[in-house]
Amino acid sequence: MTIYEAALLYQEITEKIILDMDIAVNLSQVPEIDTSGIQLVLQLFFLAQSSNFTLTDIIHGEASARAFELLQLDVDAFNEFL
């Protein structure tokens, strides 16, 4: 997921968010992710806290788990806050 893909995906997601909706993010099929992709996940996390929808789970694949680890973002602890 590159900066261009993340920007388009963020726009698509925010247009489809419905209040009181449960949302899970599945990154298991993402072959590569850069910091813009990580930023997208974090934006959704913070948006969920300030809006009326719930981010229920973040399912990591190899690439996203590796990127979170590289940035010292604890994958398991992150899901504990959801």
N, C-alpha and C positions, 0 to 999 in steps of 0.2 A: 504494500500500500504506500504510494508516494504522496507527496504534498498535493498533487493535482487530483488524485483519486480521493484523498481524504476530504478535500474541500467539496467535491461533488457529493460524496457520501454524506457529509454533515448536512448539507442543504437538503438532500433527499430525506434524511432521517427527521430533521426538524420540521419539515413540511408534513410528515405523516404521523407525528406524535399526537396522540389523543389523550386528553386528560384522564386520569385514573387508569392508565394503561400500564401493564407489566411488560418490560422490555428486557430481553436477554441478548447479550452480544456474543456471537460465536465467531471466534477468530481461528478456529481449527483448520480451516482451508486456506488461510492467508499465507502465501509462500514467502513473502518478505514484508517487513514493516519498518518504516523509518520514524523519526521523532514526530512527524506530523500525524501519523497513525496513532501513536501513543497519546498525543495531544487530543485527538478526536475522542479516544476512550475516556480521558480525563475530563474533557468538556461535557460528555454525556453524564459522567458521574456527578459533576457539580450542577449541571442543569437539572438532573433528577432531584437533587436535594432542594432546589429552589422552585421547582414546578410540581405539578400534580401528576407525575407519573413515577413509576418505580423501576429502577434498574435492578433486576432480580439476580442476574448472574453474568459473569464474564467467563466464557469458555476459551481457554488459551490453546493455541497450537504451538508447535515448536518455535516458529519464528517470533511470535509475540511473547512467549515465555522468555526466550533468550534476550529480546530487547528490553523487557521489563527488568530482567536480572541485571543486564548491563548498566541500566540507569539506576540500579539499586532500589527499584520499586518491587516490594515483596508481593508476588502474585497471589499467594494464599492470604496474606493479611489484607490485601485490597478487597477480596471477595468477602471478608469478614465484616466490612463496613457497609455492605449492601443490605 
